[in-house]
Amino acid sequence: MKAQAVHENVSVQDYLAGEQQTEIRHEYINGTTHALGGASPSHNLIAGNVFVALHAAARNSPCQVFMADMKVYLNIAGEDVFYYPDLLVSCDPEDNEDYYRTRPCLIVEVLSPTTERIDRREKFMAYTSLPSLQEYVLIAQDRQAVMVFRQKKSWKLELFQGGEQFSSSNCLKCTLPLVEVYHGVEL
């Protein structure tokens, strides 16, 4: 998905109100909004496959799983930031704003050619500043490869490829074979 700057000097209140009235999603970084482009069929299939597995795993827990339209709010060095991750899981019953979450424990991004650099660097730094975040998952859409960053005493990377399976072990107990993650996707 390609993002582009469209408005500057937008207040948080105007941004949140505007997001309820538009069909185009925007991420917000310290007063500047960035329109998000559409996603490829592979991107949608991968995100949908992971959502189904996470949603099933969350059934008998306090966790909620959101796909694409739920924002994450961060305050980084006094700057307000709202991102739309592809998937997020929040297990904190007090994390219940109507249009965003502040304490997710798991965030998933499906990598796109136009956003991969942002997902790997900018969003990694932003998301891992959240005290509640336990896992940040990056999923390639051009090959079977999943990177799971887990918060232990520091952030540790685990890489899964090919016929392997990966698990969300900290926040939501769930194991996903890569064959299921990539079901229906032509690589």
Secondary structure, 3 states (H helix, E strand, C coil): CCEEEEECCCCHHHHHHHHCCCCCCEEEECCEEEEECCCCHHHHHHHHHHHHHHHHHCCCCCCEEEECCCEEEEEECCEEEEECCCEEEECCCCCCCCCEECCCCEEEEECCCCCHHHHHHHHHHHHCCCCCCCEEEEECCCCCEEEEEEECCCEEEEEEECCCEEEECCCCCEEEEHHHHCCCCCC
